[in-house]
Amino acid sequence: MAIETREEVLERVMSMEKSRCPHCSREMSIWEVPPMTFSDGLGWGTPYLFVCFNDECPLYVGGWESMEKNYGHVASYRCMCYPGETNFECMPVFSPVGATGQIIDDQVMLEQEMLKENIKKGFSILANCYVEKDGVTVLRLLLDPSEPARVRLKAAEMIGDIGSPEAIEPIRNQKFGNEAIQAMVDKSIGKIHEKFFIRECPFCAEIIKKRANICKHCGREVAGE
């Protein structure tokens, strides 16, 4: 089962029809889950939720009195639900602006649209690179931190198919900060080794022939290493 990136989850949630609050019938907002645990301490289970931020919602309006009377807290509830589900739950808030900082507004949605366009553009470039065996451009996209993670992940996979031994040093020394991309880079390095019958000297890390007994760079014996 493939693991979705946060960007992919948001893209999927944005494509859904937003849920409507069962208490006020108002369309709910996409809400970004903060980096904190909730309820049983196991977390929310998703980076995005649908939440009703209508201040005239009966649940929210009546929640202040209910929370004060039953729990002695100055707080209320917002209605929430998980994307793609029909069960609604209550999320506590402790001020009228509580949790509003995580609402996905029009600016964020615009940024996501731009991200989708950049991903589309990057994939188009990679498709041409594969046809033309242009490993240099693939390497450039992989090493560019401004490129979308999905584009860099695909570039990491492709470099193993069309990359040359010269690509190993730049990507070996790069810290990608993304586990999926790093894992794919490591896999692709292995594919380049196999394709060109080479390996890296365990002592000096220079590229040598797979069947070499002595490293031509450091002079160490590498047979059996």
Secondary structure by P-SEA (a helix, b strand, c coil): cccccaaaaaaaaaaccccccccccccccbbbbccccccccccccccbbbbbcccccccccaaaaaaaaccccccbbbbbbcccccbbbbbbbccccccccccccaaaaaaaaaaaaaaaaaaaaaaaaaaaccaaaaaaaaacccccaaaaaaaaaaaaacccccaaaaaaacccccaaaaaaaaaaaaaaaaaaccccccccccccccccccccccccccccc
